[in-house]
Amino acid sequence: MMNKKILFLFAIVMVIFSCEKTPDNPYDNVNYNTDTTTAATADPNTIVGLHRNIFFPRCAKSGCHDGTFEPDYRTVMSTYSTLVYQPVIKSTVDSLSFFRLRVIPFNADSSLLIERLTTSTSDYMPSNGNRLSGTDIDHIRTWINNGAKDQNGNIPVAPNLPPVITAIFAIDQNPPYAQVDTGRLGGISYNPFIVHPGQNFYIIFASEDDSTSVPNYTFNQLKLSYNQDDFNSATIVNATYNSLAQQWLVPISANNYTLNDTVFFRYYVNDGDHVQPTEFPRNDYPYYYKYYCSFIVQ
């Protein structure tokens, strides 16, 4: 009898619970395509105005900057967070200019974003053939040069970034220390530069860092390989700091190579604040960077 009463009470409880309404999911009605911070009257020189007028309608197209890949232009916040102080992933094809960040506050000319909008090559953005107007680009440039402020008007704090390579050149080891990397194979600017049998020269990578002075780098070396993509068995040469030139110099002797050898090189530098050194050029860089960083013995 007792077991029947327990079963009867259990049945009643189940009926009551089955009649209860399931709690609403607070995320059911979120519209992820609406950015309420983008006011219609936003200043066109701010990130809010730029998102409303340019980044969202022109760039957040399906399969493009819609979250498929960065920068992500779906919202003001995603736009800002994937642009400002964000490392460059895809290299530019505009000559051999070196860009390390998409947007550098107060420095539009060194920001890859401006390069991608103004380049005369096929690498321009937007990639659909409808380029931004000069006025639109000026608004973006003004925002960057005013500090690339966020939606609340705050200027971002620069992170501790790894060193960046700003220039590459080679000079003869003997006075008058003439530059030797200007003569390129076939006269093509990104081809290997020509050195002569027995010639001794220095390869120099000019660099800068946001927190460490150039003389205080903790790691500086060059790797040399006959293969543009394989440096596993590369020859390693340590760089030495020259206080007069204020640069790290890597001594190279063509005596170590035979006639018509093409030698590719990569530079590795660390400021002591990062686990991995900066590598230039990386494997994912276009071929012309790799050929630019090479020499041929002739």
C-alpha positions in Angstrom: 0.0 0.0 0.0 2.8 2.3 0.9 4.6 1.7 -2.5 1.3 2.6 -4.3 1.1 5.9 -2.4 4.7 6.8 -3.3 4.1 6.0 -7.0 0.9 8.1 -6.9 2.7 11.1 -5.4 5.6 10.8 -7.9 3.1 10.8 -10.8 1.5 14.0 -9.5 4.9 15.7 -9.1 5.8 14.8 -12.7 2.5 16.2 -14.0 3.1 19.5 -12.2 6.7 19.8 -13.5 5.7 19.0 -17.0 3.3 21.9 -16.9 6.0 24.4 -15.8 7.2 26.8 -18.6 10.8 26.3 -19.6 12.8 29.4 -18.7 13.5 31.7 -21.6 17.0 31.7 -23.1 18.2 35.3 -22.8 20.3 34.8 -26.0 17.5 33.6 -28.2 16.6 37.1 -29.5 20.1 38.6 -29.9 20.6 40.1 -33.3 24.3 39.6 -33.9 24.2 41.7 -37.1 23.1 44.9 -35.3 25.6 47.2 -33.7 23.7 49.7 -31.6 26.9 51.7 -30.9 27.0 52.9 -34.5 24.9 56.0 -34.3 23.7 57.6 -37.5 25.3 60.9 -36.6 28.7 59.5 -35.6 31.7 61.6 -36.4 33.2 60.2 -39.7 36.7 60.5 -38.3 36.0 58.1 -35.4 35.9 54.3 -35.3 32.2 54.4 -34.8 31.7 56.6 -37.9 34.2 54.6 -39.9 32.4 51.4 -39.1 29.0 52.7 -40.0 30.1 54.4 -43.2 32.9 52.2 -44.5 34.0 49.1 -42.7 30.6 47.4 -42.3 28.8 48.3 -45.5 31.9 48.1 -47.8 34.0 45.4 -46.2 31.9 43.0 -44.0 30.7 41.2 -47.1 29.8 37.5 -47.1 33.0 35.5 -47.2 35.2 38.5 -46.7 35.6 40.5 -43.4 32.4 39.1 -41.9 34.3 37.0 -39.4 35.6 34.6 -42.0 39.1 36.1 -41.5 40.7 39.2 -39.9 40.2 42.0 -39.7 36.6 41.3 -38.5 34.4 44.2 -39.5 31.0 42.9 -38.2 30.9 45.3 -35.2 32.7 48.4 -33.9 34.4 46.3 -31.2 35.6 43.5 -33.5 36.8 46.1 -36.1 38.8 47.9 -33.5 40.3 44.9 -31.8 41.4 43.3 -35.0 43.0 46.4 -36.4 44.8 48.4 -33.7 48.3 47.1 -32.8 47.5 43.8 -34.6 50.3 42.1 -36.4 50.3 41.8 -40.1 49.5 38.3 -41.3 49.4 38.8 -45.1 52.3 40.6 -46.6 51.8 43.5 -49.1 52.8 43.1 -52.7 53.6 46.8 -53.1 57.3 46.7 -53.8 59.2 45.6 -50.7 57.7 47.9 -48.1 57.7 46.3 -44.6 54.6 46.6 -42.5 54.4 45.0 -39.1 51.0 46.2 -37.8 47.6 46.9 -39.4 47.1 50.1 -37.5 49.7 52.1 -35.6 48.1 55.0 -33.6 49.4 58.4 -34.7 51.2 56.8 -37.7 48.9 56.3 -40.7 51.9 56.0 -43.1 53.3 53.0 -41.3 49.9 51.3 -41.0 49.2 48.4 -43.4 45.5 49.4 -43.5 46.4 52.6 -45.4 48.8 50.7 -47.7 46.1 48.2 -48.6 43.6 51.1 -49.4 46.0 53.2 -51.5 48.4 50.7 -53.2 48.5 50.8 -57.0 48.8 47.0 -57.2 46.2 44.3 -57.4 46.4 43.9 -53.6 44.2 46.9 -52.8 41.1 46.8 -50.6 38.1 46.5 -51.0 39.0 43.7 -53.5 35.7 43.9 -55.4 37.0 46.6 -57.8 35.1 49.5 -56.1 37.9 51.4 -54.4 37.3 53.8 -51.5 37.1 57.5 -52.3 39.8 59.8 -51.3 37.5 61.3 -48.7 36.8 57.9 -47.1 40.6 57.2 -47.0 41.2 60.6 -45.5 38.7 59.9 -42.7 40.6 56.6 -41.9 43.9 58.4 -42.0 42.6 61.1 -39.7 41.3 58.6 -37.2 44.7 56.9 -37.1 46.8 60.1 -36.9 44.5 61.3 -34.1 45.6 58.2 -32.0 43.2 55.5 -33.3 40.8 56.1 -30.4 38.3 53.4 -29.4 34.5 53.9 -29.4 34.8 55.7 -26.0 37.5 58.1 -27.2 40.4 56.3 -25.4 43.8 56.2 -27.0 45.1 52.5 -26.9 48.1 51.6 -24.8 50.9 50.1 -26.9 51.7 46.5 -26.1 55.2 45.2 -25.7 55.9 44.1 -29.3 58.8 42.1 -30.8 61.5 43.9 -32.8 60.5 44.8 -36.4 62.8 44.8 -39.4 62.8 48.2 -41.1 65.5 47.8 -43.8 68.0 45.4 -45.2 71.3 46.2 -46.9 74.8 44.9 -47.4 78.1 46.8 -47.4 81.7 45.8 -48.3 83.9 45.1 -45.3 86.7 47.3 -46.5 86.7 51.1 -46.8 84.9 53.0 -48.2 82.3 50.4 -47.1 80.4 50.7 -50.3 76.9 49.2 -50.5 76.9 46.0 -52.4 73.3 45.0 -52.5 72.2 47.5 -55.1 73.4 45.4 -58.1 70.6 42.8 -58.5 70.6 39.9 -60.9 69.0 40.9 -64.2 68.4 44.4 -62.8 65.3 43.2 -61.0 64.9 44.9 -57.6 63.9 41.7 -55.7 66.4 39.3 -57.3 69.6 38.2 -55.5 72.2 40.8 -55.1 75.6 40.1 -56.8 78.8 39.5 -55.0 82.2 38.5 -56.4 84.3 35.4 -55.6 86.4 36.1 -52.5 84.4 39.2 -51.5 83.9 39.9 -47.8 80.8 41.9 -46.8 78.4 42.6 -44.0 74.7 42.0 -44.1 72.8 44.5 -42.0 69.2 44.4 -40.8 68.1 47.7 -39.5 65.5 47.2 -36.8 63.6 49.0 -34.1 61.8 47.9 -30.9 59.2 49.6 -28.7 60.8 48.7 -25.4 64.4 47.7 -25.9 67.2 49.7 -27.5 69.0 48.1 -30.4 72.3 47.5 -28.6 70.5 45.5 -25.9 68.9 42.9 -28.1 69.6 39.5 -26.5 69.7 37.4 -29.7 71.0 38.3 -33.2 71.9 35.8 -35.8 71.7 35.0 -39.5 71.0 31.7 -41.1 72.2 30.9 -44.6 70.8 28.2 -46.9 70.8 27.1 -50.5 67.0 26.5 -50.2 64.6 29.5 -49.9 62.2 27.5 -47.7 64.4 25.0 -45.8 66.7 26.4 -43.0 66.8 23.3 -40.9 70.5 22.6 -41.8 71.4 26.2 -42.4 74.8 27.8 -41.6 74.4 30.1 -38.6 76.4 33.3 -38.2 76.1 35.5 -35.1 75.9 39.2 -35.5 78.1 41.7 -33.8 77.0 45.2 -32.7 78.8 48.2 -34.2 78.4 51.3 -32.1 79.5 53.6 -34.9 76.8 52.3 -37.3 74.4 51.6 -34.3 73.5 48.3 -36.0 74.2 44.6 -35.8 76.5 43.4 -38.5 76.7 39.9 -39.9 80.1 39.2 -41.6 79.9 37.0 -44.7 82.7 35.8 -47.0 82.0 34.7 -50.5 85.1 32.4 -50.1 82.7 29.9 -48.5 80.7 29.6 -51.7 81.4 28.6 -55.3 80.7 30.5 -58.5 76.9 30.9 -59.3 75.8 29.7 -55.9 72.6 31.4 -54.8 72.4 31.8 -51.0 69.3 32.7 -49.1 69.4 34.2 -45.7 67.1 34.8 -42.7 67.6 37.1 -39.8 66.6 36.2 -36.2 66.4 38.9 -33.4 64.9 39.0 -29.9 64.5 41.8 -27.5 64.5 39.5 -24.5 60.8 40.0 -23.8 59.5 37.2 -26.1 59.9 33.5 -26.3 60.4 33.3 -30.0 62.7 35.6 -32.0 61.5 37.7 -34.9 62.2 35.9 -38.1 62.6 37.7 -41.4 61.5 36.7 -43.9 59.2 34.0 -42.7 58.1 30.9 -44.6 54.7 32.4 -45.3 56.1 35.5 -46.9 55.9 35.8 -50.7 58.7 34.5 -52.8 60.1 38.0 -53.7 60.9 38.7 -50.1 62.9 35.5 -50.0 64.8 36.3 -53.2 65.4 39.9 -52.0 67.1 38.3 -49.0 69.7 36.4 -51.0 72.9 36.8 -52.9 74.6 35.1 -55.9 78.3 34.7 -56.4 79.3 35.8 -59.9 
